Amino acid sequence: MSKILIIDDHPLFRDSLSGMLQKEKLKGESPQVFLAEDAATALKIIHKNNDLDMVLSDIDMPGMDGLTLLQQIKSFLPNTIIVMVSGSENPADVQKAINFGAKGFIQKSSETSILLAALQLILAGGTYIPPLMLEQHVVSTHPRQETASLTPRQMDILQYLHQGQQNKVIAYKLDLSEATVKVHVRHIFSVLGVKNRTQAVQKALEIGIL
């Protein structure tokens, strides 16, 4: 059973996110979910559970901000996946989180389907960046590591983009939800350092992965 820690000072959001994760069964099983309302409580849980698979943390919290906490968690649990879940729309927060080792930055305003698809992407080895940040092209997830940073599924989607297929068609062909395809497409854009489908295909052809 996987173990997930949710750190957020809003009890309603904590409970809602916990219930959603247990209901959806990430990786086919219901995870064991730990809840913390602040950094101090989170660190106590972390010291007692050094086998956490994932940590979902807000940025704005009492006692210690989430970005500082992120760095502390990485020092204790270097192999644990850490994802920031925040209401912030500040590109600097997103970039700092990625630079400090977060595997994703999910906005609290995201639809449930997008949040779950983002977590699935992260569990598959990708990095999730909010679409607003990608559109502004202000956040980098190391775009020079093109081939290594794209999963086999994303390479399949890239092939369909090359064919001019729309998300709905790609979702049908790959037996995925359209929301999941959208998340994968955004990740492809981020990795290749582009803003749209045409640029993604052109870049992929230029670097020889298509």
Secondary structure as UniProt FT lines:
FT   STRAND          3..7
FT   HELIX           11..24
FT   HELIX           26..28
FT   STRAND          32..36
FT   HELIX           39..48
FT   TURN            50..51
FT   STRAND          54..57
FT   HELIX           66..76
FT   TURN            78..79
FT   STRAND          81..86
FT   HELIX           91..99
FT   TURN            100..101
FT   STRAND          104..107
FT   TURN            108..109
FT   HELIX           112..123
FT   TURN            124..125
FT   HELIX           131..136
FT   TURN            143..144
FT   HELIX           146..149
FT   HELIX           152..162
FT   TURN            163..164
FT   HELIX           167..174
FT   HELIX           178..192
FT   HELIX           197..207
//
